[in-house]
Amino acid sequence: MNIDKLTFEEAMAKLEEVVKDLEDENISLDSAMEKFEEGVKLSELCLKKLNEAEKKIEELTRTENGQLKVSKIDLKEDEGSLKN
């Protein structure tokens, strides 16, 4: 599995699986260490993708003179638009 090619949603789902596996009392130390390492990589990928999304939002909300225009993001599924 190439972690770098995962979408944010896929990485989050896999991270949730890793956490669930680590919560298992019967996991061996070796398996726990492998899962922990995978979890760290997945969390780093998620953070990277969130930072990229934030930069993209900032680029999209800059005004013509370069000022950052603060816009409220409406997360309702039926609307999904930016509001000023």
N, C-alpha and C positions, 0 to 999 in steps of 0.2 A: 504494500500500500504506500503510495506516494502522498504523504501528508500535505505537501505544498499545493497539490492540485484540488484539494477539498474546498468546497464552498464554506462560508461561515456557518451555515446551518448544519452541514454535514459534520464539520469539526466539532460543533457544540454537541451534537447527538453522540458522537464518538466519545467526547469528553465525559458526558453523562454516563455512558457505559463503563468507562474506566473508573469513575468514582464509585459506581455501583459494585464493580468487581473488587475494588480496594476495600469496600465495606464488608466483604465476605470474611468471616472469621477463619475460614479454612484455607485461605489463600497462602501459598508458600512464600517464603521470603524472596526467593528468586523471581517468582511471578509478580509479587508486589513491586519489586524494584523495576521490572520491565514495564509494568503498568504505570508506575509513577513517572518513569522517563517518557513514556508515550503521552501521558497527561500533561507534562511540562511542555512538550513540543506542540501539542494541540492548543494549550492555553496561549502559548506565544503566537501561534498562527491566528487565533481568534483576536488577540490584541492587535496584531499587525493589520488584520482586515478592518477592525473597528477604526484604527487610526487612519487608514486609507479612506474609509468612508467619510470620516470627519473632515479630512482635507478636501475631499471632493465637494462636500456640502459647503465648506467655506468658499471654495472657488466659485461655486454656483450662486452664492449669495453676496458676492462682492458687487458694489455699484460701479458705474463707469469711472468714477474718480478714485477707485481703489479702496474706498471705505467699506468696511464689513457691515453689511446690512443684516440685522438680526431678524430672523423670520421664525415664527412658531411653526413647527412641523405637526400637522394634524395626522395622527396615526390611525384614525378610524379607517377601516377597510373600505367602506363605501365612498369615502371622499378622497383620502390620500393626497391632499394637495398642501402646498405651502401657503400659510396665511401671514400677512404683514401686520 
